[in-house]
Amino acid sequence: MQSVDVDLLISADEYLKYYRGESQVVSCRARDGRRLRFPVGILQPFLKHNGICGSFRIRFDAQGKFVDILPL
């Protein structure tokens, strides 16, 4: 299983844009420099009143399919 670590800071207002459907995909840079794009829905369990702030490990299989996301 492969993984990538990311640090995210998404304000509540910014997340609201995703919620409204203005965008379905989060784009960010991983700690190792790779550019990632993933569905915003995987972040739902980590949404707080002030948005999403934290470090996460995104795991995926050999075909690049999402497996899970874990807080670090």
C-alpha positions in Angstrom: 0.0 0.0 0.0 1.3 3.4 -0.9 0.8 6.6 1.1 1.4 10.4 1.0 1.4 12.9 3.8 -0.2 16.3 3.4 -0.6 19.3 5.7 -4.0 21.0 5.1 -5.4 24.3 6.2 -8.9 24.9 4.7 -11.0 27.6 6.3 -14.7 27.0 7.0 -15.5 29.6 4.2 -13.3 27.8 1.7 -14.8 24.4 2.6 -18.3 25.9 2.1 -17.4 26.4 -1.5 -16.7 22.7 -1.8 -20.0 21.9 0.1 -21.9 24.1 -2.4 -20.5 22.1 -5.3 -18.3 24.9 -6.7 -15.5 22.3 -6.6 -15.4 18.6 -6.0 -11.6 18.2 -5.8 -9.0 19.4 -3.4 -5.6 20.2 -4.9 -2.6 20.4 -2.7 1.1 19.7 -2.5 2.3 16.7 -0.4 5.2 17.0 1.9 7.4 15.2 -0.6 6.6 17.8 -3.3 4.1 15.8 -5.3 0.9 17.6 -6.5 -2.2 15.8 -5.3 -5.9 16.0 -6.3 -8.5 14.1 -4.4 -12.3 14.2 -3.7 -13.2 16.7 -1.0 -15.5 14.1 0.5 -12.7 12.1 2.1 -12.1 15.1 4.4 -15.6 15.1 5.8 -14.8 13.2 9.1 -12.2 15.9 9.9 -14.4 19.0 9.4 -14.7 21.2 12.4 -16.5 24.5 12.9 -13.4 26.5 11.8 -12.7 24.2 8.8 -10.0 21.6 8.4 -6.5 22.0 9.9 -4.0 19.3 10.3 -1.7 16.7 8.9 -3.0 13.6 7.2 -1.7 10.4 5.6 -3.7 9.4 2.5 -3.3 5.8 1.6 -4.0 4.3 -1.8 -3.6 1.0 -3.6 -1.2 0.0 -6.4 -3.7 1.3 -9.0 -3.9 4.7 -7.3 -7.3 4.1 -5.8 -8.1 5.8 -2.5 -8.1 3.4 0.5 -8.3 5.7 3.6 -7.1 8.9 5.2 -5.6 9.1 8.7 -4.7 12.0 10.9 -1.0 12.2 11.8 
